[in-house]
Amino acid sequence: MVINWQAFWLTVELAVVVSAILLVVGLPLGYWIAFSRRRWKFLVEAVVALPIVLPPTVLGFYVLVALGSRSPLGRWWQSFTGHTLAFTFTGLAVGSILYSLPFAVQPFAASFSLVDRKLLAASAILGASPLRTFFRVVLPLSVSGVVTGFALTFAHTMGEFGVVLMVGGNIPGVTRTVSIDIYDQVEAANYASANAMALLLLVFCLAVLTVVYGLNRRKLNQRFMNAGRTT
């Protein structure tokens, strides 16, 4: 029984990178979805949610084509770096960002939409800019949703398989993640090693989610206690 720690820490690195980028990208996108009054907003919501229902191999195929040397993006990247994005850690991160997008944006948007609009109006009356209102009013009241979105993105990226395999392939130390290593071990009939890696991933993701939901529950209880004191 052997645990491939190289694959494990590569997966952790990928999950951290993807979660951090989606935190930066997802917050403004979630805010726009929550507060925008555009009639075509539902189209953006549909595009964001598409990776949930789209087969990972389909999404992975189109990402692979978009990152390949025949696409404008792929050719530009190759002329700039000397190699294509496909079958690299960077390309792997791009595919994972697209695949995990709804797991970040939807919790963000749901949490933002629960903020009382009267607080936003009061902040505007006091002369605060929209950006200041977001950081001083919206974000503090939506911490639980933001943390949940970050954790779901992290855990989801840790367990990706289809998109990772299509975009990154199976290069040791570069694109071989935990899920791919488990698949390889099963293909080689090394069930003990596959079980060890699967159990490690299970325990790790469960621990992350347990901590997050525990913190959110504690914060919710504190909010109810504070509300009770004020009444």
N, C-alpha and C positions, 0 to 999 in steps of 0.2 A: 504494500500500500504506500503510494507516493503522492504527496501533495505538490502540485506545481505552483510554488510561491511566486514564480516569475509571472505566470498568467494571472494570478490573483492580484498582485500589486499593480500590474498593468491595467486590470479592470477597475481597480480603485482609482487609479490616476485618471482613467477615461471618465469615470463617474463624477469625479471632482470637477474636471474641466467642463464637462457638459452641464452639470448643475450650476456652476458659476456663470457660464455664458447665458444659460436660460434664465437665470435670476436677473441678469442685466437686460436681456431682451424681453423676457416675459412680463416684467413689472409694468413697463409702459404699454405693452400690448394688452395686458389684462385690464389696465386702467381704462384704456380706450374702449374696450369691449363693454366694460361695466357702465361707463358714463356717456358714451357716444349716442347721439340721437339720429345718426345716419340711417336712412331707410335700407341701405344695402349692407348693414352691419352683419346680417345673418350670413352673408356670403363669406365674410372673414371668419366668422365662428365655424362655419362648415369646413373651411380649409384647415383651420387649426385643429379641428376634431378628426379630420380625415385619417391620420395615422392610427387612430384607435380601431377603425373598422377595416382599413386597407391591409391586405396580407403583407407581412414584412418582406417577403421575397419580391413583391411587386414594387414596393417603395424602394427597396434596396437596388433593384434593377435600374430604375429610373435615376436614382442617385448615382449609381455606377456609370451610367451613360453620360450624365451631366458632368461628372468629374473626369471622364476619360479624355484621351488626347484628341478625339474627334469633335468635342464640343468647344465652343468659344472660351468657356471658363477653363476647361482643361488645357487648351492650347496656351492661354494666357499664363496660367500657373506654371506650365512646363517651360515656357520661354523665360519666366522670371526666376524659377528655382532649378531648372534642369531636369525635373522629374514630374510625373503626373501626380495628381492627388489620390487617385485610386490605389488601394493596397498600401496605404501609409497610415500612420497614427492620426495625422491631420484629417485625412479623408474619412477615417473611422469616426472621428469626432463630429464631422459635418453630418454624416449619416445619422449618428446617434442624436444629435441636436434636433434634426427634423423629426425623427421617430418619437422622441420624448417631449416634443413641444406641447401637446395637449395636457400632459401630466403636470406641467408647470403653469401654463396659462389659465387653464380652467379653475384650479383652486384659487389662483390669484384673483381672477375676475369675480368668482363667487364671493370671496371675502370682501372685495372692494364694494360690491353691490349692496352689502348689508350695512354700510356706513350711512348714518342718517344724513340725508341731504340738507337738513337744517344746519348742521355743523359746517358744511361746505359753504352755505349761503352766509352764515355768520362770519366765517373766515374771510370771505370775499368783501363783506361790508367793512371789516376791520382793516382792509387794504392789503391783505396778504395775496401774493401772486399764486397762480395755480401750482407752481412747483413747490413753493413754501407750504401751501395747504396740503399737498400730497405728503411731504416729509413730516409735517408737524401734526396733521390730523388723520389723513387716510391711512398711512402706513402704520402708525402706532396702534390704530384700532383694528388692523388687519394682520397682525403679527402671526396669529395662529394659522391663517390661510397661507401666508407666505412660507412659513416653516413647513407646513404640510406639503405644499407644492415642491419645495426644495427637496424634501425627503423622498417623496414619490418619484421625482426625477432621478435622484441618486439610486434608489433601489431598482427602478425600472431599467436604468442603464446597466446596472450590475448584472442583470439577467438577460440582456439582449442576445439574440442568436441569429435570426434570419438576416436582418439588415447588416449586422456585423460581418457575417460570413460573405454576403454578397459584395460589400464595399471594401472590406479589409482583407478578405481571404484568411489564410491560416499561417502567418509568418511568426515564428517564435520570437518573443521579445519585442515585436513591433505591433502585430495585430491579433495575436492569439490570446483571446480572453478566456475567462473561466468557462463560459457556456460552450465555447468551441473545444476547449480542452476536455470537458466532460464527454462531448460527442466523440472525440477522438479515442478516448479511453474505452467507451462502450464499443466502438467499431473494432478496437483491438482486443475486445473481450477482457479488458482489465477492469472488472466490475468493482473490485475493492478500491482502486484508485478513483474510479468515477464516483463511487459512493462517498469517499472522503471529500472530494472536491464539492460534490453536491451538498453534503451536510455542512461544510464550511460556509458555502454561499447561503444556505438556508438560515443558519444561525446568525450570520452577519446581517443579512437583510432584516430578519425578525428583530434583532437587537436594535437596529436603526429605527425601525418603525415603532417599536415599543417605547423607546426614549422619546420620540417625537410626540406620539399620542399621549404619553404620560405627561409631558410638559404642557401640551395644549389643554389637557384636562385640568391640570393644576392652575393654569392661567384662567380658565373658565370659572373654576371654583372661586378664585380670588376676585374675579369680576363680580360674581354674584354676592360675595361677602361685602365688597365695597358698596354695591348697590343697596344692600340691606342696611348698611350703616347710614347711608345718606337719607334713607326714608325713615 
